[in-house]
Amino acid sequence: MLKLAWAGIKAIVSAAQTDGVAISITVEAWEPGRSDPQRKTFWMWHGQVAAELSIRTGMRWTKDDVHEVVFLEKFMPRREVTDPETGEVKSRPIRTSETDSGVYDENGKKKPMKEVISESMTKYVAWCYENQIEVTIPEEGW
């Protein structure tokens, strides 16, 4: 695996040198953006919320609907992105699959994605409680 990765890096450097482009490569340990307990828990909650919203609204809600419309939009921090074609700056929620949170604490230190998701999940479960939607809280935590 490392040989393949090294070959890829060498190819990028070679192409950059050929094109006369200056590049910078940073190597750091990879850490997944979320833990398996987090992923399992919020998808379990999405199913429970979807079932309740389907009953309340008379429309069919899926786990994906809840993830997109409720969890991401209401509880995940937003990131500004620039449209490469128009230059327009847009705002979108950070995706739970991303590894870089882009969120900083009060001391200017970048927050790990697992921490950002955990904070969002705490707000999500509070919203469920406020809206009288019963969700299962895992004993082992998330």
C-alpha positions in Angstrom: 0.0 0.0 0.0 2.8 2.4 0.9 4.6 1.6 -2.4 1.4 2.5 -4.3 1.0 5.7 -2.4 4.6 6.7 -2.9 4.3 6.0 -6.6 1.3 8.3 -6.8 3.1 11.1 -5.0 6.2 10.7 -7.3 3.8 10.9 -10.3 2.2 14.1 -9.0 5.6 15.7 -8.3 6.9 14.7 -11.7 3.9 16.2 -13.4 4.1 19.4 -11.4 7.8 19.7 -12.3 7.1 19.1 -16.0 4.3 21.8 -15.9 6.5 24.2 -13.9 4.0 24.3 -11.0 5.1 24.7 -7.4 3.4 22.3 -5.0 3.5 21.5 -1.4 2.8 18.0 0.0 1.9 17.4 3.6 1.9 13.9 5.1 0.0 13.3 8.3 -1.7 10.4 10.0 -5.2 9.8 8.7 -8.1 9.7 11.1 -11.7 8.9 10.1 -14.1 11.7 10.4 -16.5 9.8 12.6 -16.5 6.7 14.7 -18.5 3.6 14.0 -20.6 4.1 17.2 -21.4 7.6 16.0 -22.4 6.4 12.5 -24.5 3.6 13.9 -26.2 5.8 16.5 -27.1 8.7 14.2 -28.4 6.3 11.5 -30.5 4.5 14.2 -31.9 7.8 15.3 -32.6 8.8 11.7 -34.7 5.7 11.3 -36.6 6.5 14.5 -37.1 10.1 13.6 -38.2 9.1 10.0 -40.8 6.8 11.4 -42.2 9.4 13.7 -42.2 12.2 11.1 -43.9 9.8 8.6 -46.7 9.3 11.2 -47.0 13.1 12.0 -46.9 14.4 8.5 -48.6 11.6 6.6 -45.7 11.6 4.1 -43.1 9.0 3.9 -39.7 10.0 5.4 -36.6 7.9 5.0 -33.4 7.9 7.0 -31.7 9.8 4.1 -34.4 12.4 4.2 -33.9 12.9 7.9 -30.1 13.0 7.4 -30.3 15.7 4.7 -33.2 17.8 5.8 -33.0 17.6 9.6 -29.5 16.5 10.8 -27.2 18.2 8.4 -29.3 21.4 7.9 -30.2 22.0 11.6 -27.2 20.6 13.5 -24.0 20.4 11.5 -21.9 23.6 11.2 -21.8 25.3 7.8 -18.9 25.8 5.5 -18.5 28.4 2.8 -17.5 27.1 -0.6 -16.8 29.0 -3.8 -18.4 27.9 -7.0 -15.4 27.4 -9.3 -17.4 28.5 -12.4 -19.1 31.6 -11.1 -17.0 32.5 -8.1 -20.1 32.8 -6.1 -19.6 32.0 -2.4 -22.2 29.5 -1.0 -22.8 28.0 2.3 -23.5 24.3 2.9 -23.5 22.0 6.0 -20.4 20.0 6.7 -21.0 16.4 5.6 -20.5 13.7 8.2 -18.3 11.8 5.8 -15.8 14.6 5.6 -12.6 14.3 7.6 -11.7 18.0 7.9 -14.2 19.7 10.1 -13.0 23.2 9.2 -14.4 24.2 12.7 -12.2 26.0 15.2 -12.5 26.3 19.0 -12.3 29.5 20.9 -8.5 29.2 21.0 -8.2 28.9 17.2 -7.4 25.2 17.3 -9.2 23.0 14.7 -11.7 20.7 16.2 -11.5 17.0 15.3 -14.5 15.9 13.1 -15.5 13.3 15.7 -15.9 16.1 18.3 -18.0 18.2 15.9 -20.3 15.3 15.1 -20.6 14.5 18.8 -21.7 18.1 19.5 -24.2 18.0 16.6 -25.6 14.7 17.9 -26.1 16.2 21.4 -28.1 19.0 19.8 -30.0 16.5 17.7 -31.0 14.3 20.6 -32.1 17.5 22.5 -34.2 18.5 19.5 -35.8 15.0 19.5 -36.6 15.3 23.2 -38.1 18.8 22.7 -40.2 17.5 19.8 -41.3 14.4 21.8 -39.6 12.0 19.4 -38.3 9.0 21.2 -34.8 7.9 20.3 -32.6 5.2 21.8 -29.6 6.3 23.7 -26.9 3.6 23.5 -25.5 2.6 26.9 -21.9 2.5 25.5 -22.2 6.0 24.2 -21.2 7.4 20.8 
